[in-house]
Amino acid sequence: MLLTITTTHHPATDLGHLLVKHPDRVQSFDLPTGTAHVFYPEADEARCTAALLVEVDPLKLGGGRKGRAPEGFALGQYVNDRAYAASSLLASALTKVFRSALRGGSRDRPELAATAIPLTVRVPVLRCRGGAELAVKIFAPLGWAVTATPIPLDETFPEWGDSRYVDLTLTGTLRLADALNHLYVLLPVLDDAKHYWVAPDEVDKLLRAGADWLGEHPQRALITRRYLAHRRALADVAMARLAELRLADEPPADDSIDPEQPAETPRASLAVRRREAVLAALRDSGASRVLDLGCGGGALLSALVADRRFTEVVGVDVADRSLGLAARRLRLDRLPERQRDRIRLWQSALTYRDDRLRGYDAAVLMEVIEHLDPPRLPALEDAVFGHARPGTVVVSTPNVEYNVRYEGLGPGRFRHADHRFEWTRAEFAAWVRRVSAAHGYTATIGGVGDDDPEVGAPTQLAVLTRDDRNGEDGRAPRNDRKEGTNR
């Protein structure tokens, strides 16, 4: 079975750094079911392709049980499509061969690992139970342009129709880690079979690979059910945990109710575009020590940790449950010590002064302020802008004017049940100006998402920079690690 990954990002040979596989060498890896080979059919600065070829050993696949054939078919252990069609065998090979890339890390190119780059993925033979149409439904919502060509049973006899296999090509601009995690989950989902016993720990594997995207996927129930081999009890647990992540993360209605768009022009969800805008603002500020205030389930924290320029990342939330979800999403219990030491998770209320939060380069309030009752906003302003006083503060909040573009969101309804208010562009601008003037910041205001000529963008974004950032600011000493909690 074969999978190829191509990029035209310049220089394209940086793909080798992301995959941690040198383009000039063929590398082989032992698998429980055979051998995997990685090689590069093409590699220059304009275009680079990495290929993963998996050779299956039928004796290993059968557990080495000579003489014990499947009931009703003596040669079934040897005569099957497992060696040729992409399946869970290929997904398992991805975790073995590209482990670092799946995690989103790169020692040599950390910034590139956190950047969306042009990618083309091809799986020439994929067993697809549900046909080409299902392949499109599964991959297109994730930002891929999908070409799934059915493979005929026999080209000599076209009247026999199509086989159960497709030739799959995915094209898009994504982080390589996201692309690999999509493949890891969805190849066995389309095959609708696994080559090993599905145990309860498969739920954790699914959530680790799909935490950033599965909860919002329109086919999440089908994906969960198939990935867990139709074991209903496990699927129910997975769906419940996905629901927890969605509640603790960004408001789902803001991202799931998108204006209709042509299927042939897939785009990233508003949640992803918002995170990218916040990350861009932080990079432009030159920040290295960053607070994520109201971090929820850790969606932004994951992106911050993936970028090595952020040397210290602190997630703050009032809910211990949310911090637990963030810890699972970040896989803190599995990270190397050096990586784990960059991360803090602290329980704190943003409406009270907390000395631990002083002295940081930047802080983020992403989709947070609208969850406070308006009378509590002055307390947040004092705690964040008056006491903590980070060099830069990035604030995002919904634009209530845009709500008319969301079908199913009636007049007077907010995008999330927990929102206490949603501001117009004028109201948000007035608040930003007042806070800036009161606490010595200069602000720029923009939007995230498609800018509607009548009602603006769906998300409002402000970047507030402290006027004395380059002068003497009374920065507090670096926080002692013992004060916080690595969960």
ABEGO torsion letter per residue (X at the ends): XBBBBBBABOBAAAAAAAAGBBAABBBBBBBAAEBBBBBBABBBAABBBBBBBBBBBAAAAAGGBBGBBBBGBAAAAABBAAAABBBAAAAAAAAAAAAAAAAGBBAABAAAAABBBBBBBBBABBBBBGEAAAAAAAAAAAGBBBBBBBBBABAABAAAEBBABBBBBBBBBBBAAAAAAAAAAAAAAAAGBBABBBBAAAAAAAAAAAAAAAAABAAAAAAAAAAAGGBAAAAAAAAAAAAAAAAABBBAAAAABBBBBBAABBBBBAAAAAAAAAAAAAAAAGBABBBBBGAEAGAAAAAAAABAABABBBBBBABAAAAAAAAAAAGAAABBAAAAAABBBBBBBAABBBAAABGBABBBBBGAAAABBAAAAAAAAAAAAAAAGBABBBBBBBBAAAAAABBGBBBGBBABAABABBBBAAAAAAAAAAAAAAAGBBBBBBBBEBBBAAAEBABBBBBBBBAAAABBAGBBBBBBAAABBBX
